[in-house]
Amino acid sequence: MLIRGYLRASTTEQDALRAKEELKAFGTKFDQRIAGYYIENQSGTKLDRPELNKLIEDSEAGDVLLIEKMDRLTRFPWGEWKTLKARIMAKGLVIVVVDQPMTHAVFSSGEQNSITLALTEFMLDLGAAMARDDYETRHKRQAQGIAKAKAEGKVSRSPTECSLTS
């Protein structure tokens, strides 16, 4: 089992390496070493992410895809999340999320029973849905704020001119 850390930030202005030490410390907590890091600055709403694709291609069954939070892996609508998840599962990768203890069982209990696996999959799906909801809520609030500022003469750009990445 190799642990592959995935670090993502939305834009080049953001620091994708920000969570590297947290992933390292997490591995140390379980006496595990992270074999490599896949780092990119791409929106979580894009299915074609070169480093994520490379991580999946480099992996073998039983390897771990380690992320800080689900929103680092996905902010997709449900159908696209299912597509990405199917690629990850077909490769035999195990997704471990630092802030979702249910996903940590691969490091402590070895073989998981079907109930634990089902609950873990549910937690990942729930995390993916919450990440998408957060993305949509932020977009909606941003558009409302821009519209209000525009109506008050504080800004001259339309909401479509100001995009929010994730």
FENLINZI-V769018 format. One line per field, one symbol per residue. ss: DSSP state (a for helix, b for strand, c for the rest). A space follows every 10 residues. Layout:
ss->???
This chain:
ss->ccbbbbbbbc cccccaaaaa aaaaaaaaac cccbbbbbbb bcccccccca aaaaaaaacc cccbbbbcca aaaccccaaa aaaaaaaaaa accbbbbccc aaaaaaaacc cccaaaaaaa aaaaaaaaaa aaaaaaaaaa aaaaaaaaaa acccccccaa accccc
